[in-house]
Amino acid sequence: MNVLILFESVEGQTQKIATFVADEVSKLGHTSTLANAEETAAVTFDSVDAVILAAPVHQRRHPRKFEALLAGFVGNLAQCRTMLLSISLSAAFPDGLEEAGEYVTEMLMRTRLKPDKTLLVAGAVRTSQYDYFATQVIRHVVMRGREYDASAGEHEFTDWGAISDGVRAFLNARV
């Protein structure tokens, strides 16, 4: 099976996740093509059997350019089995899962995308990527009331086993 992995990354965690997914696809005996949505000229759906999409959530939504790309490719995506990985800090906490799901619902309404499977993926705190304002938003808004030590710096919440299991289930599902 030929699998296209189309992603957009803001701080690097989604790219790390997309690369991990490509490795998982290969381990399962399939061919993977990794494509950064920022380089849309390289995106082709020729001979693609399945697509795995991955994008982060910042300020309550996925990147606008990524959403525009999906809306533009919605016809192509409808011809393939499609999985969406939505990466957010909200997905890292049980009390944030509903909100993380809302981010996906809103994006699907805007793009008209209808993925066969959706996986809410916990992201990471990348303090080296943040300015003062972003650091304060993370500390006092996003992570408020949650178990996280802001003085600890970088922290990855991503559950790699859950991603591996989700990708395997998606690729092994019968159409």
MDAnalysis code that builds the backbone (N, CA, C; Angstrom):
import MDAnalysis as mda
import numpy as np

u = mda.Universe.empty(525, n_residues=175, atom_resindex=np.repeat(np.arange(175), 3), trajectory=True)
u.add_TopologyAttr("name", ["N", "CA", "C"] * 175)
u.add_TopologyAttr("resid", np.arange(1, 176))
u.add_TopologyAttr("resname", ["MET", "ASN", "VAL", "LEU", "ILE", "LEU", "PHE", "GLU", "SER", "VAL", "GLU", "GLY", "GLN", "THR", "GLN", "LYS", "ILE", "ALA", "THR", "PHE", "VAL", "ALA", "ASP", "GLU", "VAL", "SER", "LYS", "LEU", "GLY", "HIS", "THR", "SER", "THR", "LEU", "ALA", "ASN", "ALA", "GLU", "GLU", "THR", "ALA", "ALA", "VAL", "THR", "PHE", "ASP", "SER", "VAL", "ASP", "ALA", "VAL", "ILE", "LEU", "ALA", "ALA", "PRO", "VAL", "HIS", "GLN", "ARG", "ARG", "HIS", "PRO", "ARG", "LYS", "PHE", "GLU", "ALA", "LEU", "LEU", "ALA", "GLY", "PHE", "VAL", "GLY", "ASN", "LEU", "ALA", "GLN", "CYS", "ARG", "THR", "MET", "LEU", "LEU", "SER", "ILE", "SER", "LEU", "SER", "ALA", "ALA", "PHE", "PRO", "ASP", "GLY", "LEU", "GLU", "GLU", "ALA", "GLY", "GLU", "TYR", "VAL", "THR", "GLU", "MET", "LEU", "MET", "ARG", "THR", "ARG", "LEU", "LYS", "PRO", "ASP", "LYS", "THR", "LEU", "LEU", "VAL", "ALA", "GLY", "ALA", "VAL", "ARG", "THR", "SER", "GLN", "TYR", "ASP", "TYR", "PHE", "ALA", "THR", "GLN", "VAL", "ILE", "ARG", "HIS", "VAL", "VAL", "MET", "ARG", "GLY", "ARG", "GLU", "TYR", "ASP", "ALA", "SER", "ALA", "GLY", "GLU", "HIS", "GLU", "PHE", "THR", "ASP", "TRP", "GLY", "ALA", "ILE", "SER", "ASP", "GLY", "VAL", "ARG", "ALA", "PHE", "LEU", "ASN", "ALA", "ARG", "VAL"])
u.atoms.positions = np.array([
    [0.857, -1.173, 0.000],
    [0.000, 0.000, 0.000],
    [0.904, 1.237, 0.000],
    [0.545, 2.221, -0.811],
    [1.264, 3.501, -0.861],
    [0.543, 4.505, 0.031],
    [1.268, 5.034, 1.014],
    [0.684, 5.936, 2.002],
    [1.362, 7.299, 1.916],
    [0.558, 8.319, 1.677],
    [1.034, 9.701, 1.689],
    [0.823, 10.256, 3.089],
    [1.873, 10.807, 3.669],
    [1.781, 11.449, 4.983],
    [1.998, 12.936, 4.756],
    [0.926, 13.692, 4.863],
    [0.937, 15.131, 4.610],
    [0.812, 15.849, 5.947],
    [1.784, 16.713, 6.248],
    [1.795, 17.355, 7.557],
    [2.185, 18.823, 7.449],
    [1.838, 19.561, 8.495],
    [2.367, 20.905, 8.694],
    [2.808, 20.985, 10.147],
    [3.964, 21.586, 10.367],
    [4.511, 21.692, 11.714],
    [4.836, 23.144, 12.017],
    [4.586, 23.561, 13.243],
    [4.880, 24.932, 13.653],
    [6.145, 24.976, 14.507],
    [6.206, 24.114, 15.513],
    [7.345, 24.127, 16.436],
    [8.219, 22.883, 16.320],
    [7.850, 21.957, 15.449],
    [8.671, 20.778, 15.224],
    [8.099, 19.468, 15.723],
    [7.154, 19.495, 16.665],
    [6.609, 18.250, 17.205],
    [5.797, 17.493, 16.157],
    [5.029, 18.197, 15.353],
    [4.226, 17.506, 14.338],
    [5.124, 16.877, 13.283],
    [6.218, 17.533, 12.933],
    [7.161, 16.926, 11.988],
    [7.772, 15.662, 12.593],
    [8.099, 15.717, 13.870],
    [8.631, 14.540, 14.559],
    [7.599, 13.412, 14.534],
    [6.346, 13.745, 14.770],
    [5.267, 12.756, 14.740],
    [5.098, 12.194, 13.329],
    [5.104, 13.051, 12.320],
    [4.943, 12.602, 10.933],
    [6.081, 11.665, 10.523],
    [7.294, 11.979, 10.937],
    [8.443, 11.119, 10.637],
    [8.290, 9.765, 11.330],
    [7.827, 9.780, 12.571],
    [7.552, 8.545, 13.307],
    [6.492, 7.717, 12.576],
    [5.432, 8.372, 12.110],
    [4.363, 7.681, 11.379],
    [4.924, 7.044, 10.108],
    [5.776, 7.766, 9.389],
    [6.390, 7.217, 8.171],
    [7.187, 5.954, 8.500],
    [7.924, 5.980, 9.596],
    [8.680, 4.797, 10.019],
    [7.744, 3.643, 10.371],
    [6.640, 3.946, 11.050],
    [5.665, 2.914, 11.415],
    [5.035, 2.297, 10.164],
    [4.703, 3.133, 9.196],
    [4.122, 2.649, 7.937],
    [5.096, 1.684, 7.263],
    [6.371, 2.065, 7.229],
    [7.395, 1.207, 6.618],
    [7.547, -0.109, 7.374],
    [7.527, -0.056, 8.710],
    [7.635, -1.274, 9.521],
    [6.495, -2.243, 9.233],
    [5.345, -1.695, 8.846],
    [4.181, -2.530, 8.536],
    [4.215, -3.058, 7.102],
    [5.300, -2.763, 6.382],
    [5.485, -3.296, 5.037],
    [4.898, -2.457, 3.922],
    [4.550, -1.219, 4.213],
    [3.976, -0.331, 3.211],
    [5.003, 0.715, 2.783],
    [4.700, 1.395, 1.705],
    [5.551, 2.473, 1.212],
    [4.985, 3.795, 1.699],
    [5.864, 4.643, 2.236],
    [5.386, 5.941, 2.718],
    [6.081, 7.077, 1.983],
    [5.328, 8.138, 1.761],
    [5.859, 9.380, 1.205],
    [5.523, 10.479, 2.187],
    [6.539, 11.148, 2.692],
    [6.374, 12.220, 3.667],
    [6.377, 13.549, 2.921],
    [5.327, 14.354, 3.105],
    [5.217, 15.632, 2.391],
    [4.853, 16.748, 3.359],
    [5.675, 17.778, 3.378],
    [5.413, 18.961, 4.191],
    [4.417, 19.836, 3.442],
    [3.325, 20.185, 4.071],
    [2.277, 20.989, 3.427],
    [2.789, 22.355, 2.992],
    [3.894, 22.809, 3.585],
    [4.490, 24.083, 3.182],
    [5.073, 23.993, 1.774],
    [5.287, 22.770, 1.295],
    [5.864, 22.541, -0.031],
    [4.836, 21.826, -0.901],
    [3.710, 22.463, -1.142],
    [2.576, 21.807, -1.804],
    [2.859, 21.388, -3.235],
    [3.859, 21.971, -3.882],
    [4.174, 21.584, -5.256],
    [4.572, 20.111, -5.319],
    [5.070, 19.573, -4.205],
    [5.523, 18.188, -4.173],
    [4.392, 17.194, -3.903],
    [3.199, 17.668, -3.600],
    [2.098, 16.780, -3.239],
    [1.421, 16.230, -4.487],
    [1.371, 14.906, -4.564],
    [0.655, 14.245, -5.646],
    [-0.105, 13.054, -5.060],
    [-1.239, 12.758, -5.646],
    [-2.056, 11.647, -5.166],
    [-1.986, 10.455, -6.123],
    [-1.090, 10.516, -7.109],
    [-0.915, 9.407, -8.040],
    [-0.474, 8.159, -7.278],
    [-1.142, 7.068, -7.484],
    [-0.824, 5.770, -6.876],
    [-0.926, 5.757, -5.355],
    [-1.614, 6.725, -4.765],
    [-1.767, 6.773, -3.313],
    [-3.002, 5.971, -2.911],
    [-2.819, 5.058, -1.968],
    [-3.921, 4.236, -1.472],
    [-4.531, 4.784, -0.188],
    [-3.694, 5.450, 0.609],
    [-4.153, 5.994, 1.891],
    [-3.374, 7.268, 2.191],
    [-4.013, 8.156, 2.944],
    [-3.380, 9.420, 3.327],
    [-3.491, 9.576, 4.837],
    [-2.383, 9.958, 5.444],
    [-2.381, 10.304, 6.866],
    [-2.017, 11.779, 6.956],
    [-2.921, 12.553, 7.530],
    [-2.750, 13.998, 7.676],
    [-2.363, 14.300, 9.116],
    [-1.467, 15.262, 9.308],
    [-1.068, 15.633, 10.668],
    [-0.844, 17.135, 10.736],
    [-1.462, 17.761, 11.738],
    [-1.295, 19.208, 11.923],
    [-1.501, 19.561, 13.389],
    [-0.792, 20.588, 13.845],
    [-0.935, 21.026, 15.230],
    [-2.079, 22.014, 15.398],
    [-2.478, 22.192, 16.629],
    [-3.466, 23.209, 16.977],
    [-2.748, 24.305, 17.757],
    [-2.915, 25.526, 17.298],
    [-2.398, 26.701, 18.004],
    [-3.504, 27.739, 18.025],
    [-3.722, 28.329, 19.161],
    [-4.777, 29.327, 19.323],
    [-6.123, 28.790, 18.838],
    [-6.418, 27.567, 19.267],
    [-7.705, 26.901, 19.061],
    [-8.005, 26.459, 17.625],
    [-7.008, 26.451, 16.742],
    [-7.291, 25.937, 15.400],
    [-6.028, 25.414, 14.738],
    [-6.250, 24.611, 13.714],
    [-5.147, 24.111, 12.905],
    [-4.666, 25.250, 12.005],
    [-3.444, 25.163, 11.473],
    [-2.946, 26.249, 10.620],
    [-3.881, 26.533, 9.442],
    [-4.112, 27.808, 9.202],
    [-5.028, 28.223, 8.124],
    [-4.576, 27.705, 6.763],
    [-3.271, 27.753, 6.507],
    [-2.772, 27.270, 5.213],
    [-3.000, 25.770, 5.061],
    [-2.866, 25.024, 6.148],
    [-3.116, 23.587, 6.106],
    [-4.587, 23.322, 5.809],
    [-5.458, 24.056, 6.477],
    [-6.894, 23.904, 6.222],
    [-7.238, 24.261, 4.777],
    [-6.632, 25.318, 4.250],
    [-6.884, 25.709, 2.856],
    [-6.404, 24.616, 1.900],
    [-5.268, 24.020, 2.225],
    [-4.741, 22.934, 1.403],
    [-5.706, 21.746, 1.405],
    [-6.207, 21.385, 2.578],
    [-7.160, 20.274, 2.664],
    [-8.431, 20.581, 1.886],
    [-8.922, 21.801, 2.012],
    [-10.128, 22.189, 1.270],
    [-9.881, 22.084, -0.232],
    [-8.688, 22.454, -0.665],
    [-8.351, 22.368, -2.085],
    [-8.207, 20.938, -2.577],
    [-7.771, 20.046, -1.694],
    [-7.558, 18.647, -2.053],
    [-8.701, 17.739, -1.607],
    [-9.815, 18.309, -1.158],
    [-10.880, 17.492, -0.576],
    [-11.382, 16.426, -1.554],
    [-11.412, 16.716, -2.828],
    [-11.823, 15.722, -3.827],
    [-10.835, 14.570, -3.916],
    [-9.537, 14.893, -3.935],
    [-8.502, 13.858, -3.962],
    [-8.550, 13.010, -2.692],
    [-8.721, 13.676, -1.558],
    [-8.744, 12.971, -0.275],
    [-9.958, 12.056, -0.158],
    [-11.055, 12.422, -0.788],
    [-12.264, 11.595, -0.756],
    [-12.064, 10.283, -1.516],
    [-11.074, 10.245, -2.409],
    [-10.803, 9.045, -3.200],
    [-9.890, 8.057, -2.478],
    [-9.348, 8.462, -1.332],
    [-8.405, 7.632, -0.576],
    [-8.925, 7.406, 0.838],
    [-8.479, 6.330, 1.442],
    [-8.712, 6.184, 2.882],
    [-7.870, 7.248, 3.554],
    [-8.448, 7.942, 4.520],
    [-7.779, 9.087, 5.133],
    [-7.853, 9.021, 6.654],
    [-6.715, 9.327, 7.270],
    [-6.622, 9.411, 8.728],
    [-6.114, 10.800, 9.078],
    [-6.697, 11.401, 10.095],
    [-6.279, 12.721, 10.556],
    [-5.693, 12.619, 11.957],
    [-4.468, 13.134, 12.125],
    [-3.849, 13.269, 13.436],
    [-3.902, 14.743, 13.801],
    [-4.622, 15.060, 14.844],
    [-4.736, 16.437, 15.325],
    [-3.904, 16.553, 16.597],
    [-2.841, 17.346, 16.536],
    [-1.888, 17.440, 17.635],
    [-2.173, 18.684, 18.464],
    [-2.413, 18.483, 19.760],
    [-2.674, 19.622, 20.644],
    [-2.285, 19.279, 22.077],
    [-2.039, 20.300, 22.865],
    [-1.790, 20.077, 24.291],
    [-3.069, 19.662, 25.000],
    [-4.207, 20.102, 24.493],
    [-5.484, 19.711, 25.106],
    [-5.645, 18.195, 25.123],
    [-5.142, 17.529, 24.091],
    [-5.269, 16.077, 23.991],
    [-4.414, 15.337, 25.015],
    [-3.546, 16.055, 25.711],
    [-2.673, 15.428, 26.706],
    [-3.377, 15.156, 28.029],
    [-4.554, 15.741, 28.221],
    [-5.228, 15.673, 29.512],
    [-6.674, 15.217, 29.332],
    [-7.141, 14.317, 30.191],
    [-8.525, 13.843, 30.069],
    [-9.549, 14.973, 30.020],
    [-9.327, 16.031, 30.800],
    [-10.294, 17.132, 30.802],
    [-10.176, 18.024, 29.569],
    [-9.213, 17.750, 28.706],
    [-9.048, 18.541, 27.493],
    [-9.465, 17.823, 26.226],
    [-9.821, 16.545, 26.336],
    [-10.144, 15.762, 25.140],
    [-11.368, 16.290, 24.396],
    [-12.369, 16.728, 25.127],
    [-13.559, 17.273, 24.461],
    [-13.184, 18.516, 23.653],
    [-12.382, 19.380, 24.242],
    [-11.937, 20.584, 23.539],
    [-11.095, 20.212, 22.320],
    [-10.211, 19.232, 22.463],
    [-9.394, 18.785, 21.335],
    [-10.283, 18.261, 20.207],
    [-11.342, 17.568, 20.558],
    [-12.296, 17.092, 19.555],
    [-13.023, 18.227, 18.860],
    [-13.291, 19.298, 19.598],
    [-13.944, 20.470, 19.001],
    [-13.057, 21.124, 17.944],
    [-11.746, 21.130, 18.168],
    [-10.833, 21.692, 17.166],
    [-10.979, 20.935, 15.847],
    [-11.090, 19.622, 15.950],
    [-11.237, 18.788, 14.755],
    [-12.582, 19.044, 14.092],
    [-13.646, 19.059, 14.873],
    [-14.987, 19.299, 14.322],
    [-15.035, 20.613, 13.551],
    [-14.463, 21.652, 14.132],
    [-14.461, 22.964, 13.468],
    [-13.670, 22.922, 12.168],
    [-12.512, 22.244, 12.177],
    [-11.720, 22.152, 10.956],
    [-12.461, 21.354, 9.881],
    [-13.100, 20.274, 10.270],
    [-13.829, 19.459, 9.297],
    [-14.981, 20.242, 8.679],
    [-15.633, 21.079, 9.470],
    [-16.710, 21.913, 8.923],
    [-16.146, 22.922, 7.917],
    [-14.994, 23.500, 8.225],
    [-14.404, 24.499, 7.325],
    [-13.872, 23.875, 6.042],
    [-13.323, 22.666, 6.119],
    [-12.667, 22.061, 4.958],
    [-13.552, 21.085, 4.193],
    [-14.622, 20.610, 4.822],
    [-15.508, 19.577, 4.271],
    [-14.805, 18.212, 4.153],
    [-13.700, 18.065, 4.848],
    [-12.967, 16.809, 4.883],
    [-13.761, 15.790, 5.698],
    [-13.726, 14.525, 5.244],
    [-14.405, 13.444, 5.958],
    [-13.425, 12.288, 6.136],
    [-12.527, 12.407, 7.120],
    [-11.543, 11.333, 7.310],
    [-12.204, 10.048, 7.798],
    [-11.595, 8.925, 7.434],
    [-12.089, 7.627, 7.880],
    [-11.766, 7.388, 9.350],
    [-10.684, 7.996, 9.816],
    [-10.266, 7.838, 11.211],
    [-9.624, 9.141, 11.672],
    [-9.880, 9.486, 12.924],
    [-9.271, 10.668, 13.538],
    [-8.610, 10.236, 14.834],
    [-7.424, 10.760, 15.072],
    [-6.708, 10.469, 16.303],
    [-6.279, 11.789, 16.936],
    [-6.696, 11.990, 18.179],
    [-6.281, 13.166, 18.943],
    [-4.947, 12.827, 19.592],
    [-3.923, 13.615, 19.281],
    [-2.558, 13.322, 19.714],
    [-2.056, 14.435, 20.627],
    [-1.499, 14.043, 21.751],
    [-0.913, 15.022, 22.668],
    [0.379, 15.572, 22.078],
    [0.537, 16.875, 22.181],
    [1.708, 17.535, 21.619],
    [2.833, 17.679, 22.626],
    [3.527, 18.804, 22.543],
    [4.679, 19.052, 23.406],
    [4.765, 20.535, 23.738],
    [5.416, 20.825, 24.849],
    [5.743, 22.205, 25.200],
    [7.179, 22.421, 24.748],
    [7.380, 23.362, 23.867],
    [8.702, 23.667, 23.303],
    [9.111, 25.066, 23.738],
    [9.531, 25.195, 24.982],
    [9.827, 26.520, 25.536],
    [10.898, 27.270, 24.755],
    [11.796, 26.561, 24.112],
    [12.844, 27.237, 23.334],
    [12.271, 27.943, 22.108],
    [11.053, 27.599, 21.726],
    [10.410, 28.192, 20.557],
    [9.534, 29.393, 20.908],
    [9.334, 29.661, 22.204],
    [8.361, 30.658, 22.630],
    [9.013, 31.977, 23.013],
    [8.331, 33.054, 22.689],
    [8.724, 34.359, 23.224],
    [8.045, 34.513, 24.594],
    [8.253, 35.642, 25.225],
    [7.699, 35.869, 26.563],
    [6.175, 35.709, 26.570],
    [5.505, 36.312, 25.601],
    [4.046, 36.262, 25.545],
    [3.556, 34.821, 25.414],
    [4.152, 34.073, 24.491],
    [3.733, 32.682, 24.285],
    [3.974, 31.846, 25.541],
    [5.082, 32.106, 26.224],
    [5.376, 31.389, 27.465],
    [4.300, 31.645, 28.509],
    [3.855, 32.878, 28.610],
    [2.821, 33.221, 29.585],
    [1.478, 32.592, 29.215],
    [1.162, 32.546, 27.932],
    [-0.081, 31.903, 27.490],
    [-0.046, 30.415, 27.832],
    [1.075, 29.763, 27.550],
    [1.203, 28.342, 27.885],
    [1.024, 28.142, 29.388],
    [1.728, 28.931, 30.169],
    [1.726, 28.767, 31.625],
    [0.374, 29.093, 32.258],
    [-0.239, 30.203, 31.851],
    [-1.420, 30.703, 32.566],
    [-2.759, 30.412, 31.888],
    [-2.729, 29.959, 30.650],
    [-3.981, 29.653, 29.950],
    [-4.034, 28.170, 29.582],
    [-3.128, 27.741, 28.722],
    [-3.174, 26.372, 28.208],
    [-2.962, 25.339, 29.315],
    [-1.981, 25.568, 30.172],
    [-1.626, 24.580, 31.188],
    [-2.193, 24.899, 32.569],
    [-2.994, 25.934, 32.678],
    [-3.560, 26.329, 33.966],
    [-4.351, 25.174, 34.592],
    [-4.033, 24.889, 35.839],
    [-4.753, 23.849, 36.560],
    [-4.370, 22.434, 36.171],
    [-3.363, 22.284, 35.348],
    [-2.950, 20.951, 34.908],
    [-1.591, 20.616, 35.510],
    [-1.346, 19.334, 35.662],
    [-0.069, 18.917, 36.232],
    [1.043, 19.120, 35.213],
    [1.765, 20.208, 35.405],
    [2.891, 20.533, 34.535],
    [3.748, 21.552, 35.259],
    [5.026, 21.293, 35.357],
    [5.957, 22.208, 36.005],
    [6.575, 23.091, 34.930],
    [6.137, 24.337, 34.868],
    [6.601, 25.262, 33.833],
    [8.101, 25.505, 33.910],
    [8.680, 25.342, 35.078],
    [10.122, 25.562, 35.208],
    [10.930, 24.398, 34.628],
    [10.263, 23.297, 34.317],
    [10.954, 22.124, 33.772],
    [11.381, 22.319, 32.321],
    [10.846, 23.331, 31.660],
    [11.225, 23.596, 30.266],
    [10.496, 22.696, 29.289],
    [11.237, 22.186, 28.315],
    [10.664, 21.354, 27.258],
    [10.002, 20.111, 27.865],
    [8.829, 19.764, 27.345],
    [8.162, 18.556, 27.819],
    [7.315, 17.972, 26.693],
    [7.508, 16.693, 26.468],
    [6.771, 15.994, 25.420],
    [5.673, 15.151, 26.066],
    [4.438, 15.383, 25.646],
    [3.291, 14.631, 26.156],
    [2.876, 13.515, 25.194],
    [3.445, 13.477, 24.014],
    [3.042, 12.561, 22.949],
    [3.126, 11.100, 23.397],
    [2.056, 10.359, 23.142],
    [1.987, 8.930, 23.445],
    [2.301, 8.176, 22.150],
    [3.570, 7.811, 22.005],
    [4.028, 7.178, 20.763],
    [3.362, 5.827, 20.539],
    [3.105, 5.083, 21.598],
    [2.431, 3.792, 21.465],
    [1.020, 3.935, 20.921],
    [0.305, 4.968, 21.372],
    [-1.058, 5.206, 20.877],
    [-1.041, 5.565, 19.393],
    [-0.039, 6.330, 18.977],
    [0.072, 6.671, 17.548],
    [0.339, 5.408, 16.745],
    [1.285, 4.608, 17.195],
    [1.615, 3.360, 16.509],
    [0.386, 2.460, 16.391],
    [-0.343, 2.301, 17.492],
    [-1.553, 1.471, 17.479],
    [-2.604, 2.039, 16.531],
    [-2.789, 3.357, 16.545],
    [-3.779, 4.000, 15.679],
    [-3.450, 3.846, 14.209],
    [-2.180, 4.029, 13.870],
    [-1.750, 3.881, 12.473],
    [-1.916, 2.433, 12.030],
    [-1.515, 1.500, 12.873],
    [-1.655, 0.076, 12.536],
    [-3.128, -0.276, 12.310],
    [-4.003, 0.167, 13.200],
    [-5.438, -0.128, 13.060],
    [-5.993, 0.476, 11.773],
    [-5.578, 1.693, 11.470],
    [-6.048, 2.356, 10.250],
    [-5.603, 1.593, 9.009],
    [-4.326, 1.226, 8.952],
    [-3.809, 0.554, 7.760],
    [-4.314, -0.879, 7.631],
    [-4.612, -1.516, 8.744],
    [-5.100, -2.899, 8.702],
    [-6.608, -3.008, 8.538],
    [-7.322, -1.898, 8.659],
    [-8.786, -1.917, 8.526],
    [-9.176, -2.298, 7.101],
    [-10.184, -3.097, 7.012],
    [-10.703, -3.493, 5.689],
    [-11.638, -2.407, 5.187],
    [-11.544, -2.142, 3.915],
    [-12.389, -1.104, 3.312],
    [-13.785, -1.635, 3.100],
])
